[in-house]
Every structure is written in structure tokens, then in C-alpha cells.
């Protein structure tokens, strides 16, 4: 019933998953997750390697049949309607799958053809997309010698050749240097502004914070928490964190003493102590009043890294 | 113009081939010239001097050439279905790019087989032209040896490709070349009639696809094909290809859709 509220809501959900699971033999990569992805939002799966992010992405990309649960993409069944769904998806895989022996332009031509687009349309979109990812001047160069960042941007351009309704990005900036990473983020941010629906996986909290409207923190195949980056930080961390580094010889002793302070929570890491508190400077004063002098101290705002630590007891990046 | 999904995969290989087609034409021209020159003319002169009754009364060049046509098709079929497949799934990973598009794993498989058939046809046309130039063709039926050679190549390409997609290391291919391709090349009636083999080993030759391809191509080139014999050869090779395509549909899906 077009126009009615229920219709609008139903059509707004592009991906619907309930109890979604993926098993490889006896190993459970995804252990029953529920989520709904809405049109126009940027949704992220944040978690360490092996958390089940890529398996989830491959199921959404219709290149991996679910082992259990329910998954519907664009209102269709990924197993029965794979080609029809994939025709409306854009995919940026974790590892580049560009044909490095062909030119930049030829890579887009081939990909456009996979989608059955007419040559003229591919040529027009190629010009526009290469401009967008700042590779227009390399259009007729072979892909092989391009830098990692350029290859990633080309992969993004390629994924947009069919003007996808959902763009899937599996660790879009893993392995890139900071400058190349920022260039990729900048492009993705623009896509987001243009209203493209993004689904991405990452183990970089800054990437998740910058790009995602909503996040699922994933650990061992399950969702540990879900919400906007701001909500998650508010819910699972304190406004400020005091990071303390002591002489390794005093590390444990200091941890014991500081545990007695009236902070919300203390995390004892191998090399640092993290004191979660509303007021970092006040906490530092309190530490000094105990007669402890850290080698270094840092008061900072809480991040998703802290959320992850709280939820899983482990660090995201190692 | 609407292309089928497999046709889209085929066009990828075509685009890729644009960079290397010249070199490939030279080598498919050079190889029959060298073989027919050295073995057909050179060795053939010695053999013909001893009488050719056991070759069926034809000169060695005319006997050898269609055998080599079939053997070259086998070789091209195996080459096209080994490294290019592993490269696409392991090194360049371009199969994964295609799998993320509307193409299904079977489309990717069939697209590559279409390209293989095209390459086999090109090679075989060139081979037949060289045969004609050497005067090694005895009958206009030799034209039918073109599809026969292509079918022979496909009867190797399809099963090997269905298997190659499951391979993780290219060392497996060396085994295929050493213990498959080379013995077949030497003992399937290409260079001498299988009747010259010890009787206990002959049945083994008759079940190899290359023997069927050689026998088919030879009977057509010499113009002494019988309908029954040709149907058996075609039926055997076609059955092998069709069965392998069915297997390949599964192995491709297992590798690309996990």
C-alpha cells in the first residue's frame, strides 16, 4: 500500500537479519545476529580480526550462503535471488581484486559489462567516477604500478559503476598509510553525504567514528552492543580516561593502589593503566596524592576503543 | 544487445586477450610448422622409405599431421584450464571480483570455457592451414576435423578446469603435465598407430580421450571416417565434456561461494 506508514517503513529496510549464522564445519563464524539496515544510513561492524565481520559481509554480498537464521536483502532471498541482489550492490572487498594487468579504464569497462551495462553508459560513468576518486589522469595506465591507496580508490570507483543501492566495504582502509587512508575516508564521506547507503567493517575505531551513523560491536560472532558511536561511548565508557604508564617494576603495585580510588572503572593493560572517570585531571591529582608518580600520564576523551575494551575485555588493535 | 551472463564472463577474457593475441598467434603458427617440418617431412622420409602399410598405406606426414592437430588441441585445452584458472582465483583474484557481480560461479566457469573454445578454434584453424600448406591433408573432410579438434580440446579443458578451481598450489599442474599430458601425447596414436603397442596396454589407450580425438581427426583428414566410428569418438568426447561441465558447476560454486 504505497503511501501508508507501514509501507514506507518496510521499504526503508534494505537489509533484514534475524538469528543470522555462518558455520564452517564446527567453527561458528557468525553465531546468530539481528540487525536492520535502513536506506541512507552508514552502518558499521566493528571488531577485531576473526570476529565474524567478513563472514557477515560475504553473506550480505550473496557470495556465502547463510548456515542459519533469516536474511533478506532488498526484499529478496540471497540464496535464491543472488544475481538480482548483486546487481544492486557495490562491493569493496578486503583484498583488492583488480585486474592489475589491465588499465584503470579497462577494469571499469569489464566490471560495467559484468552488470550488463551498455558501453556508452560505462564510458560516461567511468569518466565521472575516475574524476570522483581522483584517478582521471591515470585512466589509461596499467593498474599494477599504482599505489595501494590508488588501487583502493579504483576499487571504490569500480564498486560504484552500477550505481548501487548499498555499498559494502570490507575493511576499506586496512593496510593503507595514514594519508591514503584519509583520502579514502574523504571519498566515502562524500558518498555518505550523497545519500549512498554504506555497510562497512573495520577494526579501526577512528574509521568507525568518522563514517558510521550506527555500529555493531562484534566479538566472537556475536553483537556485543549496538548503537551510534556517541551512544556507545556514553553507555559503556566515562566521559574521560586517564592513561597512566608506570615503570614496569611498579606497574602491578600501582594498579593495586589505584584500584582503591573512587573511579568508575580501572583497566589494567600489559603496559598501561586506564582509569575511567568523569574528571581525568582530578583523578591524576588523586593518583599523585597516593604518592605515585607515573612515567607518563594522559587525560583524553573516551573512544570506541574503550567501549570495545569494556565489552570484550580485549583491545581492538594489537 | 543483451549478453548472457556467461557471455559477460567471456568478454572479460576477450578484453584480457587483446594484450597478448599477437604473440599467441605466432606461437600457434610456429608450433605446427616446426613439428610437421621436423617429424612429418624429416622423420617421415625415413619412415616412408620403409613402407607405410602399417600406417594404413598413407605417407607419414599425412598420418602424423591430424594426430598432432588433436594433440595440440589437448595441449592448448590443458594450458588454458590450468594456470589461468588458478591465477584468477588465487593470484589475481579476478574470479572473486566477478563473483561479487551478478555473475554466478557457473557463469564464470562457462565464460572461461567459451573463451577456451574460441582459442581452440583459432589454434586449430591455423594448424589446419599449416597442414594444407604442407600438403598433409588428403580429403575435404579435413574441414570437419576443425570441430573435432575443438571438441578434443574441450574434453580436456572442461574436466581439468573443473578440477583446477579446487587446487590451491600450482605444483599439482606439473603432475598433470608430466604424468598426464606427455604420456598421452606420446602413446595415444599421435606418432604411431596404437596397434604397435603391446596388446595388454592397448585397452588403456582406447579409454584416453586423446586417442579418440586423434582417431577422429585422422579419419576425417584422411577421408576414411566411418559414421559409426565417428559417432563413438564424438559421443565419448562430448559425454566427457558435458559431464565435466556439470562437475565444474559444483566445484566452481564450492570455491567461489563459501
Interface residues (C-beta under 8 A of the other chain):
Chain A: X24 X58 X61 X63 X64 X65 X82 X83 X84 X86 X87 X89 X91 X93 X95 X96 X97 X98 X99 X100 X101 X102 X106 X109 X110 X111 X113 X114 X115 X116 X158
Chain B: X2 X3 X5 X8 X9 X11 X12 X15 X16 X19 X92 X93 X94 X96 X97 X98 X99 X100 X101 X102 X103 X104 X256 X257 X258
